[in-house]
Amino acid sequence: MSAAPIRSSAMQSGKMKKDESFLGKLGGTLVRKKKSKEVSDLQEEGKNAINAPLQPSSTDLLPEDTLLEENAERTMLDPTSRDSPKFKDLQKVLIDWINNELEEERIIVKDLEEDLYDGQVLQKLFEKLSGRKLNVAEVTQSEIGQKQKLQTVLEAVNELLTPHGWAIEWSVDSIHGKNLVAIIYLLVALAMHFQAPIRLPEQVSVQVVVVKKREGILHTSHVTKELTTTTEMMMGRFERDAFDTLLDHAPDKLNVVKKSLITFVNKHLNKLNLEVTELESQFADGVYLVLLMGLLEDYFVPLYNFFLTPENFEQKVHNVAFAFELMQDGGLKKPKARPEDVVNLNLKSTLRVLYNLFTNYKNAE
C-alpha cells in the first residue's frame, strides 16, 4: 500500500489461488450478478438500439454535447435515474457519512457534484479514513490546481484500492467534470473498503446515456451502471460457515474456542516474551500475526517488511495482508477474511484466520 515500504515479490503476489476452504470468507472484490430484471433491461436496450435510428432521441442533448470531436464520447446520467428514490437515498447516505467523518474539519457537504469535484473534500475524507497526510495545497482556485490536487488524491486512492480488486470507475476528468456516477462509484468503494458504519441502499442501478460522434453524427446509447449490490455481498459475506453458526446458535461455546486458540498462539508467542489475552484486539494491527508466522515456520521476518509499530489503518492493513502472504508461502490457502476485517476488530474474521493456523500448526513445537 502507499504508506508501506516497497514490498517483496511475495508481498506483491495478491493474485494468489482462490481459497475454497471450509472456514473463511471472501472479500475485496464486488461480485456482480445479473438478476432477471437486468436481463429484461438488456433485452429492452437491445430493441431500443435496433429501433433508435428510426426514432428521435429521447435525451435532450446540451450544446456542449454537440461539440464533440470525431470518435470522442460523453456520458451523462439519464434524468429518470437521477430522480430515482433509491439513487437519491444512496446520495443522502453518502453525504451524511462524509459530514459525520469530517465534522471536526467543519466541512458540510450538501451536493456531491458541486462539493466534491475540486478535490478538497475528497482529500480530507481520504486523510481521515486512511490516517495518511497527502502532500497537496490546501486551497486551489484554478482549474489546473484543482486537477493537480485531484490527481494526487486519486493516485493515493487507486494505489490503496487496486490491490484489493476494485475496478477503477473514476478519473480526474470525470470527477472534476462533476460526473455524479463516477463520484458515487468512488465514495461507495471508499465506504466499503474502510467498513464505514453505514448501510448502503441495496441494488442501486442507474441508466447512463453515452453520446459518441462518428463521421460527424452523434450516436446515443444507454448503459446500465450497478452502483451497489446486496449488503451481504458488499460486506464480503458470501457464505455462512461454522463460525457464523457458532456465534448465532452456540455463543456459549465461543469462549471454549477462543481459549483453545489463545493457548495455541501463546505457546509460540511466549518464545518472544509476548502474550495474548484478547484475540480480536491484539491481532488487529497485524504485528502478532507476522511474528507468529515466523515462529510457526521457524524463520526471522525482516523488520523492513512490515510496520512494527503501525500508526494508522493503512499500515495495519499492510501488516495483516503481509501475514496472509506469509501463510500462503507456507502452503496455506489464502484466508477468505479480508485484512480490513481483521483490522476492524471483526471477531469472526480473526477467529477464521487463527483457526486456520491452529489446524495446520497445532502439532508444531
HELIX and SHEET records of a PDB file:
HELIX    1   1 SER A   36  ASN A   51  1                                  16    
HELIX    2   2 ALA A   52  LEU A   54  5                                   3    
HELIX    3   3 PRO A   63  LEU A   67  5                                   5    
HELIX    4   4 PRO A   79  ARG A   82  1                                   4    
HELIX    5   5 PRO A   85  GLU A  101  1                                  17    
HELIX    6   6 GLU A  103  GLU A  105  5                                   3    
HELIX    7   7 LEU A  112  LEU A  116  1                                   5    
HELIX    8   8 GLN A  120  SER A  130  1                                  11    
HELIX    9   9 GLU A  143  LEU A  161  1                                  19    
HELIX   10  10 THR A  162  HIS A  164  5                                   3    
HELIX   11  11 VAL A  172  HIS A  176  1                                   5    
HELIX   12  12 LEU A  180  HIS A  193  1                                  14    
HELIX   13  13 THR A  231  MET A  234  1                                   4    
HELIX   14  14 ALA A  242  HIS A  249  1                                   8    
HELIX   15  15 PRO A  251  LYS A  253  5                                   3    
HELIX   16  16 LEU A  254  LEU A  269  1                                  16    
HELIX   17  17 ASN A  270  LEU A  272  5                                   3    
HELIX   18  18 LEU A  279  GLN A  282  1                                   4    
HELIX   19  19 VAL A  287  GLU A  297  1                                  11    
HELIX   20  20 LEU A  303  ASN A  305  5                                   3    
HELIX   21  21 PHE A  313  ASP A  329  1                                  17    
HELIX   22  22 PRO A  339  VAL A  343  1                                   5    
HELIX   23  23 LEU A  347  TYR A  361  1                                  15    
SHEET    1   A 3 GLU A  73  LEU A  77  0                                        
SHEET    2   A 3 SER A 205  ARG A 214 -1                                        
SHEET    3   A 3 ILE A 217  GLU A 226 -1                                        
END                                                                             
